[in-house]
């Protein structure tokens, strides 16, 4: 396995102006070295966020992968639902997710 470059604990900065942050470079770091021992608290939060987004993408992809016809029919039905109902469902989803995170601690693992 190739040796990964060491990371000083500072967020990599590149670009035309000092301090200009390129997210792709940071994501590349997380993918190449997700378990670096020198990760700062902010970096751990970004790592957890990347994991959470990855998990959401996996879960969101299950239905279209397993049941494409049913998923298409569901999307067509959702197109006919009024905005108020969709917003209410979105709000309830956000509140349940927030409550779940608060219940389990909501902080990145060490």
N, C-alpha and C positions, 0 to 999 in steps of 0.2 A: 504494500500500500504506500502511496506517495506521502511524503512528509508535508504537513500543512504549515504555512508560515505562522509565526507567533503573532498574537494580537495584543496590543498594549493596553486594551481596555478603553481606548478612545474610539469614538465613532469615526470611521474613515471619511475624510472630506476631500472632494475633488471638484474641479470645475473652474470657471473663469474668475470667480471672485473668492477671496478667502472666506471660509465658512460655508460655501455653497455645498449643500448636501445632495448627493445622488443616491436615491433610494435603491436603485438596482445594485449598486456596489455593496450596500449594507445587506440586502437580501442574498447576494452572492456569498458574503461572509457567513451568514447564518446557515446557508445550505452546505458550505464547505466545512465549517467548523462549529456545529451547533452545540457542542459540549465543552467549549473552551473553559478552562478553570478560571480565567481572568475576566470573565464577563462581569460587567457592571450591572447595577440594579436596573437601569433603563434598558440595557441590552437584553436582560432576561425578560422584561416585559414585552419587548418586540419579538423575542423568540416565542413566547407564549401566544402572542397575537398571531404570529405566522402559523403556529400549530392550530389555533382555533379556526382561522380562515380555511386552512387545509381540511379540517374536519367538517366544516360547513359545506365545502365543495364536494367532499365525498358523500355526505348525507344527501345533498341536493341532487347528486347524480344517480342515486340508487333507483328511484322510480323511472326516470326516462330510460335507464339502461335495462331494467328488468321488464317494464311494462310500457313500451313506447306508445301503443295505441291508447291505453287508459290515461296516460299522462297527457297526451294530446287532447283527449276529450275533456280532461279536467281543466286544462288551460283554456279551452274554448268556453267552458262553463264560467270560468273566472272572468272572462272578457265581458260577460253579460251582468256581472255583479256591480251594484252601484258603488260609487267612491266612498260613501260614508261607511258601508259595511266592510270594505277593504281596509279602510283606515282603522276601524274598530278592531278588526282581526289583527292588524299590524301592531296596534297599541297593546292589546292583550298579550300577543307574542313577546313583545319587548318587556312587558312587566313580569311575565312568567320567567323569562330568561334572566332578568335582573334578580328576581327573588331566588332563583336557583343558584346563581353565582354567589349571592349573599349567604345562602344556606350552606354552601360548600366552602366558603371562605373567600372566594373571589380573588385571591392573590396568587401570583405565579409560584410554582413549586420551586424548592431550593435545589 
